[in-house]
Amino acid sequence: MNSKVLLYNAGILTMDPERRQFNHGAVLIGNDRIIQVGKSAELLAESSEDIERIDLRGRWILPGLINTHVHTSQQLGRGLGDDVNLLTWLHDRIWPYESSLTEEDSYVSSLLCGIEQIRSGVTCFAEPGGQFVNGMGRAVTELGMRGILAKSTMDMGEGLPPVWNESTQQALDIQIENLERWHNKASGRIRVWFGLRTIFNDSDELILRTKQLADQHGVGVHMHVAEIREEVEFARETRGATTVTHLNRLGVLDKNFLAVHSVWLTDEEISMFAEKDVKVSHNPAAAMRVLGFPKIPEMLKAGVCVSIGTDGAPSNNRMTLIDEMWVTSLIHKGRLLDPTAVPAQDILAMATCNGARAVLWEDAIGSIEAGKKADLVIIDPDTATMLPLHDPVANMVTAMRTENVESVMVDGKWLMWKGDILVVDEQEIIEEAKQRAANIARRAGIKLPNRFNVMD
């Protein structure tokens, strides 16, 4: 590929502060950066002959989507967590599964998850933590994506697998080692944050020291917060206040704190998030399954930065941010009986520029603007499921499917071009993933009930 590329004759939803939309737009890219965005006729007239020109007539360009909560190490556990409550899901299914993983399993799982992310237009994701950051880091390096990686960190709690029993100091030491090894690697595409699992499994000492280290290293904290009713009741009984109120009393709520799910918040706690500039990752499909209905319209009205995540495969099964945008467009309207709640333009922002703010990368990604990284997605809307395109913004949120994602670019390099994954051998990974998934479930001793009369 030439050092400069002009994508022209495309519709563009820039998601810049002015929310500019070009119906006949062009993007000039130089190496890993966007040089210029504007009207096709103007950029074509200004471009020199040595620039590669790609005619995208009929296509649309979006900023790369940003998935702010996805468990890449859980990809090989898809289907293990259906139709059970959260504590059964954790203790009987996911903890046995995750504690049976090897680093190589985590690597293959992350590769498979990454392929699904790329195919759904995701260029950057935030991993809340498996156990093997090394496996994740290797996968992200090969996939060409951006990844904010963390280790799932716990120093207390009932029912933890013995292999996870760590002291507070051990839990912190491992995270520092991960940060020193992987932060800003892969040409700066990888960042390492500090992860906290839940208040069920994290002592106050671990929470406080984690926040101190995150501040010291200039990174973020990724934590599941107020997921289920039982969690806030546990926090009240053991800490003297509900989860968010207790975290606020500890002084850890801050602009570099990413709170995932955040379902069981009071109006006062929403105000705490807004005041402290806490970022929220809304995972609508996972929330609807068992967690509840978070007050997303109320958070947005209060000025909270809300982004979107898929969660992990065992808690969602559909690991595409495109599906999550669609679900987000429905559930809050239904909860409030208000068809104007969380409009399409807000949802598209949650998946792009808000996502960039949530992962503390808004200076470089999240919108199509001169000077930002060349992370973008090309959408082909010419399918029976997406046309007609009366309202392009609404269609991107409510009608787009993964098959409409034609090409994906990160750092000026094509990860997928016209439907073909270019960075890894997709079929080889799929075959290995099938074998490893079966072996992990067998090692973990997970046996699912037969839903029908199996005849073989």
Secondary structure, DSSP 8 states (H G I E B T S, - for coil): --SEEEEEEEEEE--STT--EEEEEEEEEETTEEEEEEEHHHHHHH--TTSEEEE-TT-EEEE-EEES---GGGGGGTTSSTTS-HHHIIIIIIHHHHHT--HHHHHHHHHHHHHHHHHTTEEEEE---BS-HHHHHHHHHHHT-EEEE-B---S--TT--GGG---HHHHHHHHHHHHHHHTTTTTTTEEE-EEE--TTT--HHHHHHHHHHHHHHT--EEEEES-SHHHHHHHHHHHSS-HHHHHHHHT--STTEEEEE--S--HHHHHHHHHHT-EEEE-HHHIIIII----HHHHHHHT-EEEE----HHHHS---HHHHHHHHHHHHHHHHT-TTSS-HHHHHHHHTHHHHHHTT-TTTSSS--TTSB--EEEE---STTT---SSHHHHHHHT--GGGEEEEEETTEEEEETTEE-SS-HHHHHHHHHHHHHHHHHHHT-----SS----
